[in-house]
């Protein structure tokens, strides 16, 4: 059990972040034991041969050796606290490469048994080893994640939006106690049921960072040490990530038109227009015209997140879809 102190002051500092490095670390765990992550099998079958060909899954791969199968411990320096809401991979790798040598060695000392040669080399020369590790992560990202990152980002951004709305409507307790069955907040303490976590309990938490993740499903991962404890939890909608989109309900399509009905069916979570165009095969201009009509009818709302406009269906649209069956 990991305990993170969350007093009223700590609750006020809770923030969300989307992290490339968390997706890398959790993705390697998926590749270690695909059977435990059945929802990601289409991704595993597609990327595993290419990663193996690049030498990233064998005994010489430093990234592969640092991340054992669950519930084994992997070093916290692999997932430093993300700076801001959406840091890119380059920004996170800069933080990784700057990890102090003493921190690298102290966290490697937590690992059980003898160190594989690649990890032993990192221990002996952390600066050179971190450069190698960053290079491997860049290669892993290019092969296994980059092509899918736009759709993953849409899902993660939608998760942050939905959780922020839950926080505004129902408060902190409802937010934290709905993240995962292993996570509970009570008596000013966030408790995470991780029996095999090597990190010590933290009696007084700092700025807790909530990191929604695709590849961490179906469990959670946490970093409880330091001034910025992190909790990586499964984003909702992961089960549909690798599926082909379904068609629109026929009855609703007869009323609204197939294009607008199809968009409503896709808008269960906030989604960008470009992603909607990719999913449906419509042109971006066509998606924009349909969304304008749906907003005017009160079936869709749109908000800006950074440079992106995200649309989501309203409760009225939910009722229409339910009635159309």
C-alpha positions as protocol buffer text, in pm:
chain_id: "A"
residue {
  index: 1
  type: UNK
  ca { x: 0 y: 0 z: 0 }
}
residue {
  index: 2
  type: UNK
  ca { x: 130 y: 345 z: -97 }
}
residue {
  index: 3
  type: UNK
  ca { x: 1 y: 643 z: 100 }
}
residue {
  index: 4
  type: UNK
  ca { x: 31 y: 1001 z: -25 }
}
residue {
  index: 5
  type: UNK
  ca { x: -66 y: 1273 z: 219 }
}
residue {
  index: 6
  type: UNK
  ca { x: -323 y: 1510 z: 72 }
}
residue {
  index: 7
  type: UNK
  ca { x: -432 y: 1779 z: 314 }
}
residue {
  index: 8
  type: UNK
  ca { x: -647 y: 2072 z: 205 }
}
residue {
  index: 9
  type: UNK
  ca { x: -333 y: 2252 z: 87 }
}
residue {
  index: 10
  type: UNK
  ca { x: -220 y: 1943 z: -106 }
}
residue {
  index: 11
  type: UNK
  ca { x: -560 y: 1903 z: -271 }
}
residue {
  index: 12
  type: UNK
  ca { x: -541 y: 2261 z: -395 }
}
residue {
  index: 13
  type: UNK
  ca { x: -220 y: 2177 z: -584 }
}
residue {
  index: 14
  type: UNK
  ca { x: -345 y: 1868 z: -769 }
}
residue {
  index: 15
  type: UNK
  ca { x: -287 y: 1896 z: -1142 }
}
residue {
  index: 16
  type: UNK
  ca { x: -316 y: 1683 z: -1456 }
}
residue {
  index: 17
  type: UNK
  ca { x: -49 y: 1609 z: -1714 }
}
residue {
  index: 18
  type: UNK
  ca { x: -15 y: 1400 z: -2029 }
}
residue {
  index: 19
  type: UNK
  ca { x: 326 y: 1233 z: -2044 }
}
residue {
  index: 20
  type: UNK
  ca { x: 512 y: 1072 z: -2334 }
}
residue {
  index: 21
  type: UNK
  ca { x: 755 y: 899 z: -2097 }
}
residue {
  index: 22
  type: UNK
  ca { x: 475 y: 742 z: -1893 }
}
residue {
  index: 23
  type: UNK
  ca { x: 334 y: 598 z: -2217 }
}
residue {
  index: 24
  type: UNK
  ca { x: 676 y: 461 z: -2308 }
}
residue {
  index: 25
  type: UNK
  ca { x: 731 y: 294 z: -1969 }
}
residue {
  index: 26
  type: UNK
  ca { x: 380 y: 151 z: -1954 }
}
residue {
  index: 27
  type: UNK
  ca { x: 402 y: 40 z: -2318 }
}
residue {
  index: 28
  type: UNK
  ca { x: 717 y: -162 z: -2252 }
}
residue {
  index: 29
  type: UNK
  ca { x: 529 y: -341 z: -1974 }
}
residue {
  index: 30
  type: UNK
  ca { x: 252 y: -423 z: -2220 }
}
residue {
  index: 31
  type: UNK
  ca { x: 512 y: -573 z: -2455 }
}
residue {
  index: 32
  type: UNK
  ca { x: 659 y: -775 z: -2167 }
}
residue {
  index: 33
  type: UNK
  ca { x: 326 y: -947 z: -2095 }
}
residue {
  index: 34
  type: UNK
  ca { x: 75 y: -889 z: -2376 }
}
residue {
  index: 35
  type: UNK
  ca { x: -167 y: -1140 z: -2227 }
}
residue {
  index: 36
  type: UNK
  ca { x: -225 y: -913 z: -1928 }
}
residue {
  index: 37
  type: UNK
  ca { x: -321 y: -627 z: -2161 }
}
residue {
  index: 38
  type: UNK
  ca { x: -550 y: -793 z: -2413 }
}
residue {
  index: 39
  type: UNK
  ca { x: -702 y: -465 z: -2530 }
}
residue {
  index: 40
  type: UNK
  ca { x: -362 y: -367 z: -2674 }
}
residue {
  index: 41
  type: UNK
  ca { x: -296 y: -688 z: -2866 }
}
residue {
  index: 42
  type: UNK
  ca { x: -360 y: -525 z: -3209 }
}
residue {
  index: 43
  type: UNK
  ca { x: -91 y: -269 z: -3126 }
}
residue {
  index: 44
  type: UNK
  ca { x: 148 y: -536 z: -2992 }
}
residue {
  index: 45
  type: UNK
  ca { x: 116 y: -749 z: -3307 }
}
residue {
  index: 46
  type: UNK
  ca { x: 187 y: -447 z: -3524 }
}
residue {
  index: 47
  type: UNK
  ca { x: 487 y: -294 z: -3343 }
}
residue {
  index: 48
  type: UNK
  ca { x: 664 y: -584 z: -3172 }
}
residue {
  index: 49
  type: UNK
  ca { x: 839 y: -724 z: -3484 }
}
residue {
  index: 50
  type: UNK
  ca { x: 972 y: -379 z: -3574 }
}
residue {
  index: 51
  type: UNK
  ca { x: 1096 y: -312 z: -3221 }
}
residue {
  index: 52
  type: UNK
  ca { x: 1268 y: -651 z: -3213 }
}
residue {
  index: 53
  type: UNK
  ca { x: 1432 y: -583 z: -3549 }
}
residue {
  index: 54
  type: UNK
  ca { x: 1567 y: -255 z: -3409 }
}
residue {
  index: 55
  type: UNK
  ca { x: 1722 y: -439 z: -3114 }
}
residue {
  index: 56
  type: UNK
  ca { x: 1506 y: -267 z: -2854 }
}
residue {
  index: 57
  type: UNK
  ca { x: 1353 y: -582 z: -2702 }
}
residue {
  index: 58
  type: UNK
  ca { x: 1662 y: -794 z: -2648 }
}
residue {
  index: 59
  type: UNK
  ca { x: 1919 y: -832 z: -2371 }
}
residue {
  index: 60
  type: UNK
  ca { x: 2126 y: -541 z: -2504 }
}
residue {
  index: 61
  type: UNK
  ca { x: 1836 y: -295 z: -2488 }
}
residue {
  index: 62
  type: UNK
  ca { x: 1882 y: -65 z: -2188 }
}
residue {
  index: 63
  type: UNK
  ca { x: 1517 y: 49 z: -2186 }
}
residue {
  index: 64
  type: UNK
  ca { x: 1401 y: -314 z: -2203 }
}
residue {
  index: 65
  type: UNK
  ca { x: 1628 y: -417 z: -1914 }
}
residue {
  index: 66
  type: UNK
  ca { x: 1521 y: -126 z: -1693 }
}
residue {
  index: 67
  type: UNK
  ca { x: 1149 y: -210 z: -1711 }
}
residue {
  index: 68
  type: UNK
  ca { x: 1066 y: -561 z: -1588 }
}
residue {
  index: 69
  type: UNK
  ca { x: 729 y: -728 z: -1609 }
}
residue {
  index: 70
  type: UNK
  ca { x: 472 y: -624 z: -1350 }
}
residue {
  index: 71
  type: UNK
  ca { x: 490 y: -598 z: -1056 }
}
residue {
  index: 72
  type: UNK
  ca { x: 867 y: -548 z: -1073 }
}
residue {
  index: 73
  type: UNK
  ca { x: 1010 y: -207 z: -989 }
}
residue {
  index: 74
  type: UNK
  ca { x: 1142 y: 27 z: -1256 }
}
residue {
  index: 75
  type: UNK
  ca { x: 1343 y: 338 z: -1164 }
}
residue {
  index: 76
  type: UNK
  ca { x: 1151 y: 658 z: -1100 }
}
residue {
  index: 77
  type: UNK
  ca { x: 1392 y: 863 z: -1312 }
}
residue {
  index: 78
  type: UNK
  ca { x: 1230 y: 705 z: -1619 }
}
residue {
  index: 79
  type: UNK
  ca { x: 914 y: 906 z: -1547 }
}
residue {
  index: 80
  type: UNK
  ca { x: 1007 y: 1250 z: -1408 }
}
residue {
  index: 81
  type: UNK
  ca { x: 715 y: 1479 z: -1320 }
}
residue {
  index: 82
  type: UNK
  ca { x: 588 y: 1633 z: -1647 }
}
residue {
  index: 83
  type: UNK
  ca { x: 629 y: 2010 z: -1670 }
}
residue {
  index: 84
  type: UNK
  ca { x: 294 y: 2160 z: -1766 }
}
residue {
  index: 85
  type: UNK
  ca { x: -8 y: 1986 z: -1912 }
}
residue {
  index: 86
  type: UNK
  ca { x: 133 y: 1850 z: -2240 }
}
residue {
  index: 87
  type: UNK
  ca { x: 515 y: 1846 z: -2255 }
}
residue {
  index: 88
  type: UNK
  ca { x: 652 y: 1694 z: -2573 }
}
residue {
  index: 89
  type: UNK
  ca { x: 895 y: 1402 z: -2583 }
}
residue {
  index: 90
  type: UNK
  ca { x: 1198 y: 1625 z: -2636 }
}
residue {
  index: 91
  type: UNK
  ca { x: 1122 y: 1828 z: -2323 }
}
residue {
  index: 92
  type: UNK
  ca { x: 1075 y: 1518 z: -2110 }
}
residue {
  index: 93
  type: UNK
  ca { x: 1394 y: 1358 z: -2243 }
}
residue {
  index: 94
  type: UNK
  ca { x: 1589 y: 1672 z: -2154 }
}
residue {
  index: 95
  type: UNK
  ca { x: 1479 y: 1625 z: -1791 }
}
residue {
  index: 96
  type: UNK
  ca { x: 1567 y: 1255 z: -1806 }
}
residue {
  index: 97
  type: UNK
  ca { x: 1917 y: 1323 z: -1940 }
}
residue {
  index: 98
  type: UNK
  ca { x: 1975 y: 1576 z: -1659 }
}
residue {
  index: 99
  type: UNK
  ca { x: 1905 y: 1323 z: -1380 }
}
residue {
  index: 100
  type: UNK
  ca { x: 2187 y: 1347 z: -1122 }
}
residue {
  index: 101
  type: UNK
  ca { x: 2423 y: 1048 z: -1114 }
}
residue {
  index: 102
  type: UNK
  ca { x: 2354 y: 994 z: -745 }
}
residue {
  index: 103
  type: UNK
  ca { x: 1980 y: 966 z: -815 }
}
residue {
  index: 104
  type: UNK
  ca { x: 2038 y: 714 z: -1095 }
}
residue {
  index: 105
  type: UNK
  ca { x: 2256 y: 493 z: -876 }
}
residue {
  index: 106
  type: UNK
  ca { x: 2029 y: 518 z: -572 }
}
residue {
  index: 107
  type: UNK
  ca { x: 1726 y: 408 z: -772 }
}
residue {
  index: 108
  type: UNK
  ca { x: 1914 y: 130 z: -950 }
}
residue {
  index: 109
  type: UNK
  ca { x: 2016 y: 2 z: -606 }
}
residue {
  index: 110
  type: UNK
  ca { x: 1645 y: -67 z: -540 }
}
residue {
  index: 111
  type: UNK
  ca { x: 1637 y: -326 z: -816 }
}
residue {
  index: 112
  type: UNK
  ca { x: 1668 y: -693 z: -713 }
}
residue {
  index: 113
  type: UNK
  ca { x: 1944 y: -932 z: -813 }
}
residue {
  index: 114
  type: UNK
  ca { x: 2243 y: -884 z: -1040 }
}
residue {
  index: 115
  type: UNK
  ca { x: 2235 y: -604 z: -1294 }
}
residue {
  index: 116
  type: UNK
  ca { x: 2232 y: -697 z: -1664 }
}
residue {
  index: 117
  type: UNK
  ca { x: 2536 y: -562 z: -1854 }
}
residue {
  index: 118
  type: UNK
  ca { x: 2345 y: -268 z: -2003 }
}
residue {
  index: 119
  type: UNK
  ca { x: 2218 y: -159 z: -1660 }
}
residue {
  index: 120
  type: UNK
  ca { x: 2560 y: -212 z: -1504 }
}
residue {
  index: 121
  type: UNK
  ca { x: 2708 y: 22 z: -1764 }
}
residue {
  index: 122
  type: UNK
  ca { x: 2445 y: 284 z: -1677 }
}
residue {
  index: 123
  type: UNK
  ca { x: 2536 y: 249 z: -1309 }
}
residue {
  index: 124
  type: UNK
  ca { x: 2907 y: 290 z: -1384 }
}
residue {
  index: 125
  type: UNK
  ca { x: 2862 y: 595 z: -1609 }
}
residue {
  index: 126
  type: UNK
  ca { x: 2516 y: 753 z: -1560 }
}
residue {
  index: 127
  type: UNK
  ca { x: 2580 y: 1044 z: -1796 }
}
residue {
  index: 128
  type: UNK
  ca { x: 2668 y: 822 z: -2092 }
}
residue {
  index: 129
  type: UNK
  ca { x: 2402 y: 569 z: -1998 }
}
residue {
  index: 130
  type: UNK
  ca { x: 2128 y: 833 z: -1987 }
}
residue {
  index: 131
  type: UNK
  ca { x: 2228 y: 950 z: -2335 }
}
residue {
  index: 132
  type: UNK
  ca { x: 2196 y: 592 z: -2460 }
}
residue {
  index: 133
  type: UNK
  ca { x: 1863 y: 553 z: -2282 }
}
residue {
  index: 134
  type: UNK
  ca { x: 1726 y: 874 z: -2435 }
}
residue {
  index: 135
  type: UNK
  ca { x: 1832 y: 752 z: -2780 }
}
residue {
  index: 136
  type: UNK
  ca { x: 1655 y: 420 z: -2728 }
}
residue {
  index: 137
  type: UNK
  ca { x: 1340 y: 597 z: -2611 }
}
residue {
  index: 138
  type: UNK
  ca { x: 1344 y: 817 z: -2921 }
}
residue {
  index: 139
  type: UNK
  ca { x: 1376 y: 507 z: -3141 }
}
residue {
  index: 140
  type: UNK
  ca { x: 1100 y: 327 z: -2949 }
}
residue {
  index: 141
  type: UNK
  ca { x: 873 y: 630 z: -2984 }
}
residue {
  index: 142
  type: UNK
  ca { x: 936 y: 659 z: -3358 }
}
residue {
  index: 143
  type: UNK
  ca { x: 863 y: 289 z: -3418 }
}
residue {
  index: 144
  type: UNK
  ca { x: 586 y: 213 z: -3169 }
}
residue {
  index: 145
  type: UNK
  ca { x: 402 y: 531 z: -3076 }
}
residue {
  index: 146
  type: UNK
  ca { x: 449 y: 825 z: -3313 }
}
residue {
  index: 147
  type: UNK
  ca { x: 200 y: 712 z: -3579 }
}
residue {
  index: 148
  type: UNK
  ca { x: -71 y: 654 z: -3317 }
}
residue {
  index: 149
  type: UNK
  ca { x: 10 y: 952 z: -3095 }
}
residue {
  index: 150
  type: UNK
  ca { x: -249 y: 1190 z: -3249 }
}
residue {
  index: 151
  type: UNK
  ca { x: -537 y: 953 z: -3168 }
}
residue {
  index: 152
  type: UNK
  ca { x: -387 y: 870 z: -2827 }
}
residue {
  index: 153
  type: UNK
  ca { x: -351 y: 1239 z: -2748 }
}
residue {
  index: 154
  type: UNK
  ca { x: -714 y: 1300 z: -2840 }
}
residue {
  index: 155
  type: UNK
  ca { x: -823 y: 1028 z: -2597 }
}
residue {
  index: 156
  type: UNK
  ca { x: -596 y: 1159 z: -2318 }
}
residue {
  index: 157
  type: UNK
  ca { x: -701 y: 1521 z: -2371 }
}
residue {
  index: 158
  type: UNK
  ca { x: -1064 y: 1412 z: -2356 }
}
residue {
  index: 159
  type: UNK
  ca { x: -992 y: 1230 z: -2029 }
}
residue {
  index: 160
  type: UNK
  ca { x: -840 y: 1542 z: -1874 }
}
residue {
  index: 161
  type: UNK
  ca { x: -1137 y: 1748 z: -1986 }
}
residue {
  index: 162
  type: UNK
  ca { x: -1387 y: 1499 z: -1844 }
}
residue {
  index: 163
  type: UNK
  ca { x: -1203 y: 1471 z: -1511 }
}
residue {
  index: 164
  type: UNK
  ca { x: -1174 y: 1848 z: -1479 }
}
residue {
  index: 165
  type: UNK
  ca { x: -1548 y: 1875 z: -1534 }
}
residue {
  index: 166
  type: UNK
  ca { x: -1606 y: 1605 z: -1271 }
}
residue {
  index: 167
  type: UNK
  ca { x: -1391 y: 1801 z: -1028 }
}
residue {
  index: 168
  type: UNK
  ca { x: -1587 y: 2120 z: -1094 }
}
residue {
  index: 169
  type: UNK
  ca { x: -1925 y: 1948 z: -1060 }
}
residue {
  index: 170
  type: UNK
  ca { x: -1868 y: 1697 z: -778 }
}
residue {
  index: 171
  type: UNK
  ca { x: -1550 y: 1793 z: -593 }
}
residue {
  index: 172
  type: UNK
  ca { x: -1216 y: 1634 z: -511 }
}
residue {
  index: 173
  type: UNK
  ca { x: -1344 y: 1323 z: -332 }
}
residue {
  index: 174
  type: UNK
  ca { x: -1562 y: 1223 z: -627 }
}
residue {
  index: 175
  type: UNK
  ca { x: -1271 y: 1280 z: -866 }
}
residue {
  index: 176
  type: UNK
  ca { x: -1006 y: 1084 z: -675 }
}
residue {
  index: 177
  type: UNK
  ca { x: -1231 y: 797 z: -571 }
}
residue {
  index: 178
  type: UNK
  ca { x: -1343 y: 742 z: -930 }
}
residue {
  index: 179
  type: UNK
  ca { x: -995 y: 709 z: -1084 }
}
residue {
  index: 180
  type: UNK
  ca { x: -946 y: 336 z: -1024 }
}
residue {
  index: 181
  type: UNK
  ca { x: -1064 y: 62 z: -791 }
}
residue {
  index: 182
  type: UNK
  ca { x: -718 y: 52 z: -631 }
}
residue {
  index: 183
  type: UNK
  ca { x: -724 y: 423 z: -545 }
}
residue {
  index: 184
  type: UNK
  ca { x: -905 y: 574 z: -246 }
}
residue {
  index: 185
  type: UNK
  ca { x: -889 y: 916 z: -82 }
}
residue {
  index: 186
  type: UNK
  ca { x: -998 y: 946 z: 279 }
}
residue {
  index: 187
  type: UNK
  ca { x: -873 y: 1111 z: 598 }
}
residue {
  index: 188
  type: UNK
  ca { x: -651 y: 1348 z: 398 }
}
residue {
  index: 189
  type: UNK
  ca { x: -460 y: 1055 z: 248 }
}
residue {
  index: 190
  type: UNK
  ca { x: -457 y: 905 z: -101 }
}
residue {
  index: 191
  type: UNK
  ca { x: -407 y: 529 z: -69 }
}
residue {
  index: 192
  type: UNK
  ca { x: -300 y: 318 z: -366 }
}
residue {
  index: 193
  type: UNK
  ca { x: -323 y: -61 z: -336 }
}
residue {
  index: 194
  type: UNK
  ca { x: 13 y: -158 z: -485 }
}
residue {
  index: 195
  type: UNK
  ca { x: 148 y: -448 z: -282 }
}
residue {
  index: 196
  type: UNK
  ca { x: 474 y: -473 z: -470 }
}
residue {
  index: 197
  type: UNK
  ca { x: 559 y: -105 z: -496 }
}
residue {
  index: 198
  type: UNK
  ca { x: 916 y: -37 z: -377 }
}
residue {
  index: 199
  type: UNK
  ca { x: 857 y: 330 z: -296 }
}
residue {
  index: 200
  type: UNK
  ca { x: 807 y: 425 z: 71 }
}
residue {
  index: 201
  type: UNK
  ca { x: 489 y: 582 z: 198 }
}
residue {
  index: 202
  type: UNK
  ca { x: 481 y: 961 z: 176 }
}
residue {
  index: 203
  type: UNK
  ca { x: 327 y: 1116 z: 489 }
}
residue {
  index: 204
  type: UNK
  ca { x: 297 y: 1467 z: 345 }
}
residue {
  index: 205
  type: UNK
  ca { x: 243 y: 1495 z: -29 }
}
residue {
  index: 206
  type: UNK
  ca { x: 338 y: 1787 z: -249 }
}
residue {
  index: 207
  type: UNK
  ca { x: 179 y: 1875 z: -581 }
}
residue {
  index: 208
  type: UNK
  ca { x: 17 y: 1546 z: -683 }
}
residue {
  index: 209
  type: UNK
  ca { x: 26 y: 1497 z: -1061 }
}
residue {
  index: 210
  type: UNK
  ca { x: -250 y: 1282 z: -1212 }
}
residue {
  index: 211
  type: UNK
  ca { x: -130 y: 1126 z: -1538 }
}
residue {
  index: 212
  type: UNK
  ca { x: -396 y: 956 z: -1752 }
}
residue {
  index: 213
  type: UNK
  ca { x: -246 y: 681 z: -1964 }
}
residue {
  index: 214
  type: UNK
  ca { x: -341 y: 446 z: -2242 }
}
residue {
  index: 215
  type: UNK
  ca { x: -87 y: 171 z: -2185 }
}
residue {
  index: 216
  type: UNK
  ca { x: -106 y: 156 z: -1805 }
}
residue {
  index: 217
  type: UNK
  ca { x: -447 y: -17 z: -1836 }
}
residue {
  index: 218
  type: UNK
  ca { x: -578 y: -213 z: -1650 }
}
residue {
  index: 219
  type: UNK
  ca { x: -376 y: -121 z: -1338 }
}
residue {
  index: 220
  type: UNK
  ca { x: -218 y: 196 z: -1199 }
}
residue {
  index: 221
  type: UNK
  ca { x: 142 y: 305 z: -1148 }
}
residue {
  index: 222
  type: UNK
  ca { x: 271 y: 559 z: -898 }
}
residue {
  index: 223
  type: UNK
  ca { x: 579 y: 752 z: -800 }
}
residue {
  index: 224
  type: UNK
  ca { x: 530 y: 845 z: -436 }
}
residue {
  index: 225
  type: UNK
  ca { x: 872 y: 995 z: -358 }
}
residue {
  index: 226
  type: UNK
  ca { x: 976 y: 1357 z: -395 }
}
residue {
  index: 227
  type: UNK
  ca { x: 790 y: 1687 z: -396 }
}
residue {
  index: 228
  type: UNK
  ca { x: 569 y: 1591 z: -692 }
}
residue {
  index: 229
  type: UNK
  ca { x: 418 y: 1244 z: -640 }
}
residue {
  index: 230
  type: UNK
  ca { x: 254 y: 1101 z: -951 }
}
residue {
  index: 231
  type: UNK
  ca { x: -33 y: 865 z: -1015 }
}
residue {
  index: 232
  type: UNK
  ca { x: -70 y: 721 z: -1364 }
}
residue {
  index: 233
  type: UNK
  ca { x: -415 y: 570 z: -1414 }
}
residue {
  index: 234
  type: UNK
  ca { x: -608 y: 426 z: -1713 }
}
residue {
  index: 235
  type: UNK
  ca { x: -789 y: 681 z: -1926 }
}
residue {
  index: 236
  type: UNK
  ca { x: -1147 y: 597 z: -2011 }
}
residue {
  index: 237
  type: UNK
  ca { x: -1218 y: 480 z: -2365 }
}
residue {
  index: 238
  type: UNK
  ca { x: -900 y: 272 z: -2397 }
}
residue {
  index: 239
  type: UNK
  ca { x: -1109 y: -28 z: -2498 }
}
residue {
  index: 240
  type: UNK
  ca { x: -1209 y: 144 z: -2823 }
}
residue {
  index: 241
  type: UNK
  ca { x: -865 y: 283 z: -2911 }
}
residue {
  index: 242
  type: UNK
  ca { x: -768 y: 17 z: -3165 }
}
residue {
  index: 243
  type: UNK
  ca { x: -1120 y: -58 z: -3291 }
}
residue {
  index: 244
  type: UNK
  ca { x: -1260 y: 43 z: -3627 }
}
residue {
  index: 245
  type: UNK
  ca { x: -1532 y: 305 z: -3578 }
}
residue {
  index: 246
  type: UNK
  ca { x: -1891 y: 184 z: -3579 }
}
residue {
  index: 247
  type: UNK
  ca { x: -2161 y: 318 z: -3803 }
}
residue {
  index: 248
  type: UNK
  ca { x: -2425 y: 569 z: -3698 }
}
residue {
  index: 249
  type: UNK
  ca { x: -2763 y: 454 z: -3561 }
}
residue {
  index: 250
  type: UNK
  ca { x: -2994 y: 409 z: -3857 }
}
residue {
  index: 251
  type: UNK
  ca { x: -3301 y: 575 z: -3706 }
}
residue {
  index: 252
  type: UNK
  ca { x: -3107 y: 887 z: -3608 }
}
residue {
  index: 253
  type: UNK
  ca { x: -2936 y: 900 z: -3946 }
}
residue {
  index: 254
  type: UNK
  ca { x: -3278 y: 909 z: -4113 }
}
residue {
  index: 255
  type: UNK
  ca { x: -3360 y: 1227 z: -3919 }
}
residue {
  index: 256
  type: UNK
  ca { x: -3028 y: 1411 z: -3902 }
}
residue {
  index: 257
  type: UNK
  ca { x: -2852 y: 1270 z: -4204 }
}
residue {
  index: 258
  type: UNK
  ca { x: -2586 y: 1001 z: -4190 }
}
residue {
  index: 259
  type: UNK
  ca { x: -2294 y: 1244 z: -4154 }
}
residue {
  index: 260
  type: UNK
  ca { x: -2429 y: 1430 z: -3853 }
}
residue {
  index: 261
  type: UNK
  ca { x: -2552 y: 1112 z: -3687 }
}
residue {
  index: 262
  type: UNK
  ca { x: -2212 y: 955 z: -3739 }
}
residue {
  index: 263
  type: UNK
  ca { x: -2041 y: 1252 z: -3575 }
}
residue {
  index: 264
  type: UNK
  ca { x: -2271 y: 1233 z: -3274 }
}
residue {
  index: 265
  type: UNK
  ca { x: -2189 y: 866 z: -3236 }
}
residue {
  index: 266
  type: UNK
  ca { x: -1817 y: 953 z: -3231 }
}
residue {
  index: 267
  type: UNK
  ca { x: -1845 y: 1239 z: -2981 }
}
residue {
  index: 268
  type: UNK
  ca { x: -1877 y: 1045 z: -2656 }
}
residue {
  index: 269
  type: UNK
  ca { x: -1562 y: 1230 z: -2542 }
}
residue {
  index: 270
  type: UNK
  ca { x: -1425 y: 1570 z: -2651 }
}
residue {
  index: 271
  type: UNK
  ca { x: -1264 y: 1523 z: -2992 }
}
residue {
  index: 272
  type: UNK
  ca { x: -1086 y: 1749 z: -3239 }
}
residue {
  index: 273
  type: UNK
  ca { x: -1221 y: 1808 z: -3588 }
}
residue {
  index: 274
  type: UNK
  ca { x: -915 y: 1655 z: -3754 }
}
residue {
  index: 275
  type: UNK
  ca { x: -956 y: 1334 z: -3558 }
}
residue {
  index: 276
  type: UNK
  ca { x: -1326 y: 1322 z: -3649 }
}
residue {
  index: 277
  type: UNK
  ca { x: -1234 y: 1358 z: -4015 }
}
residue {
  index: 278
  type: UNK
  ca { x: -985 y: 1071 z: -3983 }
}
residue {
  index: 279
  type: UNK
  ca { x: -1235 y: 843 z: -3811 }
}
residue {
  index: 280
  type: UNK
  ca { x: -1528 y: 910 z: -4040 }
}
residue {
  index: 281
  type: UNK
  ca { x: -1358 y: 965 z: -4375 }
}
residue {
  index: 282
  type: UNK
  ca { x: -1527 y: 1306 z: -4414 }
}
residue {
  index: 283
  type: UNK
  ca { x: -1336 y: 1611 z: -4526 }
}
residue {
  index: 284
  type: UNK
  ca { x: -1233 y: 1858 z: -4252 }
}
residue {
  index: 285
  type: UNK
  ca { x: -1459 y: 2118 z: -4414 }
}
residue {
  index: 286
  type: UNK
  ca { x: -1753 y: 1876 z: -4408 }
}
residue {
  index: 287
  type: UNK
  ca { x: -1692 y: 1796 z: -4041 }
}
residue {
  index: 288
  type: UNK
  ca { x: -1682 y: 2167 z: -3960 }
}
residue {
  index: 289
  type: UNK
  ca { x: -2013 y: 2232 z: -4139 }
}
residue {
  index: 290
  type: UNK
  ca { x: -2186 y: 1944 z: -3962 }
}
residue {
  index: 291
  type: UNK
  ca { x: -2053 y: 2052 z: -3621 }
}
residue {
  index: 292
  type: UNK
  ca { x: -2179 y: 2405 z: -3679 }
}
residue {
  index: 293
  type: UNK
  ca { x: -2528 y: 2271 z: -3749 }
}
residue {
  index: 294
  type: UNK
  ca { x: -2516 y: 2037 z: -3448 }
}
residue {
  index: 295
  type: UNK
  ca { x: -2406 y: 2322 z: -3218 }
}
residue {
  index: 296
  type: UNK
  ca { x: -2690 y: 2538 z: -3342 }
}
residue {
  index: 297
  type: UNK
  ca { x: -2934 y: 2258 z: -3257 }
}
residue {
  index: 298
  type: UNK
  ca { x: -2792 y: 2221 z: -2906 }
}
residue {
  index: 299
  type: UNK
  ca { x: -2655 y: 1873 z: -2973 }
}
residue {
  index: 300
  type: UNK
  ca { x: -2285 y: 1958 z: -2952 }
}
residue {
  index: 301
  type: UNK
  ca { x: -2071 y: 2195 z: -2745 }
}
residue {
  index: 302
  type: UNK
  ca { x: -1720 y: 2306 z: -2837 }
}
residue {
  index: 303
  type: UNK
  ca { x: -1437 y: 2443 z: -2623 }
}
residue {
  index: 304
  type: UNK
  ca { x: -1079 y: 2543 z: -2693 }
}
residue {
  index: 305
  type: UNK
  ca { x: -783 y: 2358 z: -2542 }
}
residue {
  index: 306
  type: UNK
  ca { x: -463 y: 2531 z: -2643 }
}
residue {
  index: 307
  type: UNK
  ca { x: -477 y: 2562 z: -3020 }
}
residue {
  index: 308
  type: UNK
  ca { x: -728 y: 2279 z: -3058 }
}
residue {
  index: 309
  type: UNK
  ca { x: -1107 y: 2297 z: -3065 }
}
residue {
  index: 310
  type: UNK
  ca { x: -1267 y: 1996 z: -2898 }
}
residue {
  index: 311
  type: UNK
  ca { x: -1633 y: 1907 z: -2947 }
}
residue {
  index: 312
  type: UNK
  ca { x: -1851 y: 1676 z: -2737 }
}
residue {
  index: 313
  type: UNK
  ca { x: -2216 y: 1582 z: -2756 }
}
residue {
  index: 314
  type: UNK
  ca { x: -2465 y: 1726 z: -2506 }
}
residue {
  index: 315
  type: UNK
  ca { x: -2714 y: 1549 z: -2281 }
}
residue {
  index: 316
  type: UNK
  ca { x: -2982 y: 1615 z: -2542 }
}
residue {
  index: 317
  type: UNK
  ca { x: -2774 y: 1427 z: -2797 }
}
residue {
  index: 318
  type: UNK
  ca { x: -2717 y: 1144 z: -2548 }
}
residue {
  index: 319
  type: UNK
  ca { x: -3095 y: 1111 z: -2512 }
}
residue {
  index: 320
  type: UNK
  ca { x: -3140 y: 1103 z: -2890 }
}
residue {
  index: 321
  type: UNK
  ca { x: -2879 y: 833 z: -2931 }
}
residue {
  index: 322
  type: UNK
  ca { x: -3031 y: 626 z: -2653 }
}
residue {
  index: 323
  type: UNK
  ca { x: -3376 y: 655 z: -2808 }
}
residue {
  index: 324
  type: UNK
  ca { x: -3241 y: 561 z: -3151 }
}
residue {
  index: 325
  type: UNK
  ca { x: -3086 y: 251 z: -2992 }
}
